[in-house]
Amino acid sequence: MTRFPSRLLLPLALLTGGAHAATLALTVGQTGQLGRAAVTLLRAQDSRCPLNARCIQAGELRATALVVQGSRARLVHLTLPGTAAGQGLHISGANRRVAGPRPEPLQVTFSDGQ
């Protein structure tokens, strides 16, 4: 195993960004922890163009989430593609598996943008 001097690791961490955004994948009705906030996905509407389809426009994904941090609760409306809401919460992706007789529910991935 190769060992690197610690003085080389700090510049490497700075070059690679060091901190990464935390992510959380939820389906409608699920709640999860993202940083210090509890996020509940209340609604998701996906009008994006399916893979390998010809569409007039790309469409978008809209989601409504309840974000509770400490004693503060707020309702946020997010769009993909779009910008972060408030303190950096945004949608980083979404997927739905269609294989099999019943498609799985849409799973929306949130990021704290840090």
DRENBAKE-403877 format. One record per atom (N, C-alpha, C): residue number from 1; residue in three letters; atom name; x negated, y negated, z. Coordinates in Angstrom, 1 decimal. Atoms other than C-alpha are relative to their C-alpha. Layout:
N
   i  aa at     c1     c2     c3
 NUM Ala CA      X      Y      Z
...
END
This chain:
114
   i  aa at     c1     c2     c3
   1 Met  N   -0.8    1.2    0.0
   1 Met CA    0.0    0.0    0.0
   1 Met  C   -0.9   -1.2    0.0
   2 Thr  N    0.8    1.2    0.1
   2 Thr CA   -1.4   -3.4   -1.0
   2 Thr  C    0.6   -1.0    1.0
   3 Arg  N   -0.4    1.0   -0.9
   3 Arg CA   -1.3   -6.1    1.7
   3 Arg  C   -0.5   -1.3   -0.5
   4 Phe  N    0.3    1.4    0.4
   4 Phe CA   -1.2   -9.8    0.8
   4 Phe  C   -0.2   -0.9    1.2
   5 Pro  N    0.2    0.9   -1.1
   5 Pro CA   -2.6  -12.5    3.0
   5 Pro  C    1.3   -0.9    0.2
   6 Ser  N   -1.2    0.8   -0.2
   6 Ser CA    0.3  -14.4    4.7
   6 Ser  C    0.0   -1.4   -0.6
   7 Arg  N    0.0    1.3    0.6
   7 Arg CA   -0.9  -17.7    3.3
   7 Arg  C    0.4    0.0   -1.5
   8 Leu  N   -0.5   -0.1    1.4
   8 Leu CA    0.0  -16.4   -0.2
   8 Leu  C    1.5    0.2   -0.1
   9 Leu  N   -1.4   -0.3    0.0
   9 Leu CA    3.5  -15.3    0.8
   9 Leu  C    0.9   -1.2    0.1
  10 Leu  N   -0.8    1.3   -0.2
  10 Leu CA    4.8  -18.8    1.8
  10 Leu  C    0.2   -0.7   -1.4
  11 Pro  N   -0.2    0.7    1.4
  11 Pro CA    4.1  -20.4   -1.7
  11 Pro  C    0.9    0.9   -0.9
  12 Leu  N   -0.8   -0.9    0.8
  12 Leu CA    5.7  -17.3   -3.3
  12 Leu  C    1.5   -0.2    0.3
  13 Ala  N   -1.4    0.2   -0.5
  13 Ala CA    8.9  -17.7   -1.2
  13 Ala  C    0.5   -1.4   -0.5
  14 Leu  N   -0.4    1.3    0.5
  14 Leu CA    9.0  -21.4   -2.2
  14 Leu  C    0.3    0.0   -1.5
  15 Leu  N   -0.1   -0.1    1.5
  15 Leu CA    8.6  -20.6   -5.9
  15 Leu  C    1.3    0.8   -0.4
  16 Thr  N   -1.2   -0.8    0.4
  16 Thr CA   11.4  -18.0   -5.9
  16 Thr  C    1.3   -0.5    0.6
  17 Gly  N   -1.3    0.6   -0.6
  17 Gly CA   13.9  -20.2   -4.0
  17 Gly  C    0.2    0.3    1.4
  18 Gly  N   -0.1   -0.3   -1.5
  18 Gly CA   13.6  -18.5   -0.6
  18 Gly  C    1.5    0.4    0.4
  19 Ala  N   -1.4   -0.3   -0.5
  19 Ala CA   17.4  -18.8    0.3
  19 Ala  C    0.9    0.4   -1.2
  20 His  N   -1.0   -0.4    1.0
  20 His CA   20.1  -17.1   -1.7
  20 His  C    1.4   -0.2    0.5
  21 Ala  N   -1.4    0.3   -0.3
  21 Ala CA   23.8  -17.8   -1.8
  21 Ala  C    0.6    1.3    0.5
  22 Ala  N   -0.7   -1.2   -0.5
  22 Ala CA   25.9  -15.4    0.2
  22 Ala  C    1.3    0.2   -0.8
  23 Thr  N   -1.2   -0.3    0.8
  23 Thr CA   28.8  -13.7   -1.6
  23 Thr  C    0.9    0.9    0.7
  24 Leu  N   -1.0   -0.8   -0.7
  24 Leu CA   32.0  -12.1   -0.6
  24 Leu  C    1.1    0.4   -1.1
  25 Ala  N   -1.0   -0.4    1.0
  25 Ala CA   34.3  -10.0   -2.9
  25 Ala  C    1.3    0.4    0.7
  26 Leu  N   -1.3   -0.2   -0.6
  26 Leu CA   38.0   -9.9   -2.0
  26 Leu  C    1.1    0.3   -1.1
  27 Thr  N   -1.2   -0.1    0.8
  27 Thr CA   41.3   -8.7   -3.5
  27 Thr  C    1.1   -0.8    0.7
  28 Val  N   -1.1    0.8   -0.6
  28 Val CA   44.6  -10.6   -2.8
  28 Val  C    0.4    0.7    1.3
  29 Gly  N   -0.4   -0.5   -1.3
  29 Gly CA   45.5  -10.3    0.8
  29 Gly  C   -1.2    0.4    1.0
  30 Gln  N    1.1   -0.4   -0.9
  30 Gln CA   42.0   -9.4    2.1
  30 Gln  C   -0.7   -1.2    0.6
  31 Thr  N    0.7    1.1   -0.7
  31 Thr CA   40.0  -11.5    4.5
  31 Thr  C   -1.4    0.5    0.3
  32 Gly  N    1.4   -0.4   -0.3
  32 Gly CA   36.2  -11.5    4.9
  32 Gly  C   -0.8   -1.2    0.5
  33 Gln  N    0.9    1.1   -0.6
  33 Gln CA   33.4  -13.5    6.5
  33 Gln  C   -1.0   -0.4   -1.0
  34 Leu  N    1.0    0.6    0.9
  34 Leu CA   31.3  -15.8    4.4
  34 Leu  C   -0.7   -1.1    0.8
  35 Gly  N    0.7    0.9   -0.9
  35 Gly CA   28.7  -17.5    6.5
  35 Gly  C    0.8   -0.1    1.3
  36 Arg  N   -0.8    0.2   -1.3
  36 Arg CA   30.6  -19.0    9.5
  36 Arg  C    1.5   -0.1   -0.3
  37 Ala  N   -1.4    0.2    0.3
  37 Ala CA   33.9  -19.1    7.7
  37 Ala  C    0.7    1.3   -0.3
  38 Ala  N   -0.8   -1.2    0.4
  38 Ala CA   36.7  -16.5    7.4
  38 Ala  C    0.8   -0.5   -1.3
  39 Val  N   -0.6    0.3    1.3
  39 Val CA   38.0  -16.5    3.8
  39 Val  C    1.1    1.0   -0.3
  40 Thr  N   -1.1   -0.9    0.3
  40 Thr CA   41.4  -15.0    2.9
  40 Thr  C    0.5   -0.4   -1.4
  41 Leu  N   -0.5    0.2    1.3
  41 Leu CA   42.3  -14.6   -0.8
  41 Leu  C    1.5    0.1    0.0
  42 Leu  N   -1.5    0.0   -0.1
  42 Leu CA   46.0  -15.6   -1.0
  42 Leu  C    0.6    0.3   -1.4
  43 Arg  N   -0.5   -0.1    1.4
  43 Arg CA   46.5  -15.7   -4.8
  43 Arg  C   -1.1   -0.1   -1.0
  44 Ala  N    1.0    0.0    1.1
  44 Ala CA   44.6  -15.0   -8.0
  44 Ala  C    0.8    0.2   -1.3
  45 Gln  N   -0.6    0.0    1.4
  45 Gln CA   45.7  -15.7  -11.6
  45 Gln  C   -1.1    0.0   -1.0
  46 Asp  N    1.1   -0.2    1.0
  46 Asp CA   43.5  -14.4  -14.4
  46 Asp  C    0.5   -0.1   -1.4
  47 Ser  N   -0.4    0.1    1.4
  47 Ser CA   44.1  -15.7  -17.9
  47 Ser  C   -1.2    0.0   -1.0
  48 Arg  N    1.3   -0.1    0.9
  48 Arg CA   40.5  -15.1  -19.2
  48 Arg  C    0.2    1.0   -1.1
  49 Cys  N   -0.1   -0.9    1.2
  49 Cys CA   40.1  -13.5  -22.6
  49 Cys  C   -0.6    1.3    0.4
  50 Pro  N    0.5   -1.3   -0.3
  50 Pro CA   39.6   -9.7  -22.2
  50 Pro  C   -1.3    0.2   -0.9
  51 Leu  N    1.2   -0.4    0.7
  51 Leu CA   36.3   -8.2  -23.3
  51 Leu  C    0.3    0.6   -1.4
  52 Asn  N   -0.2   -0.4    1.4
  52 Asn CA   36.0   -7.5  -27.1
  52 Asn  C    1.3   -0.4   -0.6
  53 Ala  N   -1.3    0.5    0.6
  53 Ala CA   39.2   -9.4  -27.8
  53 Ala  C   -0.3   -1.4   -0.7
  54 Arg  N    0.1    1.3    0.6
  54 Arg CA   39.6  -12.4  -30.1
  54 Arg  C    1.1   -0.9    0.6
  55 Cys  N   -0.9    0.9   -0.7
  55 Cys CA   41.2  -15.3  -28.2
  55 Cys  C   -0.2   -1.4   -0.6
  56 Ile  N    0.1    1.4    0.5
  56 Ile CA   42.0  -18.9  -29.2
  56 Ile  C   -0.8   -0.8    1.0
  57 Gln  N    0.8    0.6   -1.0
  57 Gln CA   40.6  -20.1  -25.9
  57 Gln  C   -0.5    1.0    1.1
  58 Ala  N    0.6   -1.0   -0.9
  58 Ala CA   38.5  -18.5  -23.2
  58 Ala  C    0.8    0.3    1.2
  59 Gly  N   -0.8   -0.2   -1.2
  59 Gly CA   41.0  -18.9  -20.4
  59 Gly  C   -0.7   -0.4    1.3
  60 Glu  N    0.6    0.3   -1.3
  60 Glu CA   40.3  -19.3  -16.7
  60 Glu  C    0.6    0.9    1.1
  61 Leu  N   -0.5   -0.7   -1.2
  61 Leu CA   40.7  -17.7  -13.3
  61 Leu  C    0.2   -1.0    1.1
  62 Arg  N   -0.4    0.9   -1.1
  62 Arg CA   42.5  -19.6  -10.6
  62 Arg  C    0.3    0.8    1.3
  63 Ala  N   -0.2   -0.7   -1.2
  63 Ala CA   42.4  -18.6   -7.0
  63 Ala  C    0.4   -1.0    1.1
  64 Thr  N   -0.3    0.7   -1.1
  64 Thr CA   43.9  -19.9   -3.8
  64 Thr  C   -0.4    0.7    1.2
  65 Ala  N    0.6   -0.6   -1.2
  65 Ala CA   42.1  -19.2   -0.5
  65 Ala  C    0.3   -0.8    1.2
  66 Leu  N   -0.1    0.7   -1.3
  66 Leu CA   42.6  -20.0    3.1
  66 Leu  C   -1.4    0.2    0.7
  67 Val  N    1.4    0.0   -0.6
  67 Val CA   39.2  -20.9    4.7
  67 Val  C    0.2   -0.5    1.5
  68 Val  N   -0.1    0.4   -1.5
  68 Val CA   39.1  -21.0    8.6
  68 Val  C   -1.5    0.1    0.5
  69 Gln  N    1.4    0.1   -0.6
  69 Gln CA   35.9  -22.2   10.3
  69 Gln  C    0.2   -0.7    1.3
  70 Gly  N   -0.2    0.5   -1.3
  70 Gly CA   36.1  -22.7   14.0
  70 Gly  C    1.5   -0.2    0.2
  71 Ser  N   -1.4    0.4   -0.2
  71 Ser CA   39.4  -24.5   14.8
  71 Ser  C    0.6   -0.7   -1.2
  72 Arg  N   -0.4    0.6    1.2
  72 Arg CA   39.6  -25.9   11.3
  72 Arg  C    0.4    0.9   -1.1
  73 Ala  N   -0.5   -0.9    1.1
  73 Ala CA   41.7  -24.3    8.5
  73 Ala  C    0.3   -0.9   -1.2
  74 Arg  N   -0.3    0.7    1.2
  74 Arg CA   42.0  -25.5    5.0
  74 Arg  C    0.4    0.9   -1.2
  75 Leu  N   -0.5   -0.7    1.2
  75 Leu CA   43.7  -24.3    1.8
  75 Leu  C   -0.8   -0.6   -1.2
  76 Val  N    0.8    0.4    1.2
  76 Val CA   41.4  -24.4   -1.3
  76 Val  C    0.5    0.6   -1.3
  77 His  N   -0.4   -0.5    1.3
  77 His CA   42.3  -24.1   -4.9
  77 His  C   -1.3    0.0   -0.9
  78 Leu  N    1.2   -0.2    0.8
  78 Leu CA   39.4  -22.8   -7.1
  78 Leu  C    0.3    0.5   -1.4
  79 Thr  N   -0.1   -0.4    1.4
  79 Thr CA   38.9  -22.3  -10.8
  79 Thr  C   -1.3    0.5   -0.5
  80 Leu  N    1.2   -0.5    0.7
  80 Leu CA   36.4  -20.3  -12.8
  80 Leu  C    0.2   -0.1   -1.5
  81 Pro  N    1.2    0.8   -0.4
  81 Pro CA   34.7  -21.8  -14.7
  81 Pro  C    0.5   -1.3    0.8
  82 Gly  N   -0.4    1.2   -0.7
  82 Gly CA   34.8  -24.8  -12.3
  82 Gly  C   -1.1   -0.4    1.0
  83 Thr  N    1.0    0.6   -0.9
  83 Thr CA   33.1  -26.7   -9.5
  83 Thr  C    0.3    0.5    1.4
  84 Ala  N   -0.1   -0.4   -1.4
  84 Ala CA   32.6  -26.0   -5.8
  84 Ala  C    1.1   -0.8    0.7
  85 Ala  N   -1.0    0.8   -0.8
  85 Ala CA   35.4  -27.0   -3.4
  85 Ala  C   -0.6   -0.3    1.4
  86 Gly  N    0.4    0.4   -1.3
  86 Gly CA   34.5  -29.0   -0.4
  86 Gly  C   -1.5    0.3    0.4
  87 Gln  N    1.3   -0.2   -0.5
  87 Gln CA   31.5  -27.5    1.4
  87 Gln  C   -0.7    1.1   -0.8
  88 Gly  N    0.8   -0.9    0.8
  88 Gly CA   30.2  -25.4   -1.5
  88 Gly  C    0.6    1.3   -0.4
  89 Leu  N   -0.7   -1.2    0.4
  89 Leu CA   32.7  -22.6   -1.8
  89 Leu  C    0.4    0.0   -1.4
  90 His  N   -0.5    0.0    1.4
  90 His CA   33.2  -21.5   -5.4
  90 His  C    0.1    1.5   -0.4
  91 Ile  N   -0.1   -1.4    0.6
  91 Ile CA   34.1  -18.4   -7.5
  91 Ile  C   -1.2    0.3   -0.8
  92 Ser  N    1.2   -0.4    0.8
  92 Ser CA   31.0  -16.7   -8.8
  92 Ser  C    0.3    1.1   -1.0
  93 Gly  N   -0.4   -1.1    0.9
  93 Gly CA   32.8  -13.9  -10.6
  93 Gly  C    1.3    0.7    0.3
  94 Ala  N   -1.3   -0.8   -0.2
  94 Ala CA   35.8  -11.6  -10.9
  94 Ala  C    0.0    1.2   -0.9
  95 Asn  N   -0.1   -1.2    0.9
  95 Asn CA   36.4   -8.1  -12.2
  95 Asn  C    1.2    0.8    0.3
  96 Arg  N   -1.1   -1.0   -0.2
  96 Arg CA   39.1   -5.5  -12.6
  96 Arg  C   -0.3    1.2   -0.9
  97 Arg  N    0.2   -1.3    0.8
  97 Arg CA   38.6   -1.9  -13.6
  97 Arg  C    1.3    0.4   -0.5
  98 Val  N   -1.2   -0.4    0.7
  98 Val CA   41.1   -0.7  -16.1
  98 Val  C    0.0    1.5   -0.3
  99 Ala  N    0.1   -1.4    0.3
  99 Ala CA   40.0    2.9  -16.3
  99 Ala  C    1.0    0.8    0.8
 100 Gly  N   -0.9   -0.9   -0.7
 100 Gly CA   42.5    5.6  -15.4
 100 Gly  C    1.5   -0.5   -0.2
 101 Pro  N   -1.4    0.3    0.3
 101 Pro CA   46.3    5.5  -15.3
 101 Pro  C    0.5   -1.3    0.7
 102 Arg  N   -0.3    1.2   -0.7
 102 Arg CA   46.5    2.6  -12.8
 102 Arg  C   -1.2   -0.9    0.1
 103 Pro  N    1.2    0.9   -0.1
 103 Pro CA   44.2   -0.4  -13.1
 103 Pro  C   -0.2   -0.4    1.5
 104 Glu  N    0.3    0.5   -1.3
 104 Glu CA   42.5   -1.5   -9.9
 104 Glu  C    0.4   -1.5    0.1
 105 Pro  N   -0.3    1.4   -0.2
 105 Pro CA   43.5   -4.9   -8.4
 105 Pro  C   -1.2   -0.9   -0.3
 106 Leu  N    1.1    1.0    0.3
 106 Leu CA   41.5   -8.0   -9.4
 106 Leu  C   -0.8   -0.3    1.2
 107 Gln  N    0.9    0.3   -1.1
 107 Gln CA   38.5   -8.5   -7.2
 107 Gln  C   -0.7   -1.3   -0.3
 108 Val  N    0.6    1.3    0.2
 108 Val CA   37.3  -12.1   -6.9
 108 Val  C   -1.2   -0.1    0.9
 109 Thr  N    1.2    0.2   -0.8
 109 Thr CA   33.8  -12.9   -5.7
 109 Thr  C   -0.3   -1.4    0.2
 110 Phe  N    0.3    1.3   -0.5
 110 Phe CA   33.2  -16.0   -3.7
 110 Phe  C   -1.5   -0.2    0.4
 111 Ser  N    1.3    0.3   -0.4
 111 Ser CA   29.9  -17.7   -3.1
 111 Ser  C    0.0   -1.3    0.8
 112 Asp  N    0.1    1.2   -0.8
 112 Asp CA   28.9  -20.3   -0.5
 112 Asp  C   -1.0   -1.0   -0.6
 113 Gly  N    0.9    0.9    0.8
 113 Gly CA   26.4  -21.9   -3.0
 113 Gly  C   -1.2   -0.5    0.7
 114 Gln  N    1.3    0.4   -0.7
 114 Gln CA   23.5  -22.1   -0.5
 114 Gln  C   -1.2    0.6   -0.7
END
